[in-house]
Amino acid sequence: MTLPTDTDTGSTIIPCLRYRDARAAIAWLERAFGFTAQAVYAEGDIVYHAQLVYGRGMIMLGSVDNGGDWGKLIVQPDEVEGRETQSACVIVTDPDAHYERAVAAGAELAIDIADQDYGGRGYACRDLEGHLWWFGSYDPWKETDA
């Protein structure tokens, strides 16, 4: 099976999140999950747009603002009993080390680390504002013998 590359489609997908305290979230995501802030556009406590990278992946985030058109479409996990309709999945090379780092930084475990039936090893946790994340070694871009 030949998988498309970004040069084939010219596209990529970047998850976008919102935080009530976006500056604290950026610092926590760096410490707990190993992200690096690539760009932060902010004024005072308001983060208009931030880009955080992890390897070749990226997330974008900003401060919660329910006054705009986009903000009216999004709720925070604590507004819907901690439930999510989507989550970010991050491929990591050493899920056990990543798990230890996240737990040490206070990530709330949702699904403990384990080998997965479809391959790889991973776990699910919540960040400091309740967003759900999956971290694991299964890489769907790599061809398998399955």
Solvent accessible surface area in square Angstrom, and as a share of the most:
residue,aa,sasa,rsa
1,M,172,0.77
2,T,129,0.75
3,L,42,0.21
4,P,69,0.43
5,T,75,0.44
6,D,96,0.50
7,T,123,0.71
8,D,100,0.52
9,T,84,0.49
10,G,71,0.68
11,S,72,0.46
12,T,104,0.61
13,I,162,0.82
14,I,53,0.27
15,P,52,0.32
16,C,76,0.45
17,L,25,0.12
18,R,28,0.10
19,Y,0,0.00
20,R,118,0.43
21,D,76,0.39
22,A,0,0.00
23,R,108,0.39
24,A,41,0.31
25,A,0,0.00
26,I,15,0.08
27,A,51,0.40
28,W,17,0.06
29,L,0,0.00
30,E,58,0.26
31,R,137,0.50
32,A,0,0.00
33,F,0,0.00
34,G,22,0.21
35,F,8,0.04
36,T,80,0.47
37,A,35,0.27
38,Q,104,0.46
39,A,21,0.16
40,V,58,0.33
41,Y,127,0.48
42,A,37,0.29
43,E,122,0.55
44,G,56,0.54
45,D,120,0.62
46,I,85,0.43
47,V,2,0.01
48,Y,138,0.53
49,H,58,0.26
50,A,0,0.00
51,Q,39,0.17
52,L,0,0.00
53,V,36,0.21
54,Y,55,0.21
55,G,74,0.71
56,R,248,0.91
57,G,37,0.36
58,M,47,0.21
59,I,4,0.02
60,M,49,0.22
61,L,7,0.03
62,G,9,0.09
63,S,12,0.08
64,V,36,0.21
65,D,85,0.44
66,N,80,0.41
67,G,62,0.59
68,G,32,0.31
69,D,118,0.61
70,W,157,0.55
71,G,2,0.02
72,K,139,0.59
73,L,138,0.69
74,I,51,0.26
75,V,82,0.47
76,Q,3,0.02
77,P,2,0.02
78,D,94,0.49
79,E,92,0.41
80,V,62,0.35
81,E,159,0.71
82,G,21,0.20
83,R,177,0.65
84,E,57,0.26
85,T,141,0.82
86,Q,141,0.63
87,S,65,0.42
88,A,7,0.05
89,C,92,0.55
90,V,18,0.11
91,I,68,0.34
92,V,5,0.03
93,T,142,0.83
94,D,75,0.39
95,P,11,0.07
96,D,61,0.31
97,A,56,0.43
98,H,14,0.06
99,Y,33,0.13
100,E,109,0.49
101,R,114,0.41
102,A,0,0.00
103,V,62,0.35
104,A,92,0.71
105,A,24,0.18
106,G,57,0.55
107,A,10,0.07
108,E,108,0.48
109,L,67,0.33
110,A,51,0.39
111,I,100,0.51
112,D,86,0.45
113,I,27,0.14
114,A,44,0.34
115,D,105,0.54
116,Q,43,0.19
117,D,156,0.81
118,Y,123,0.47
119,G,28,0.27
120,G,34,0.33
121,R,73,0.27
122,G,0,0.00
123,Y,0,0.00
124,A,5,0.04
125,C,0,0.00
126,R,48,0.17
127,D,9,0.05
128,L,74,0.37
129,E,34,0.15
130,G,18,0.17
131,H,13,0.06
132,L,48,0.24
133,W,1,0.00
134,W,48,0.17
135,F,0,0.00
136,G,4,0.04
137,S,38,0.24
138,Y,79,0.30
139,D,30,0.16
140,P,73,0.46
141,W,159,0.56
142,K,137,0.58
143,E,120,0.54
144,T,86,0.50
145,D,157,0.81
146,A,136,1.05
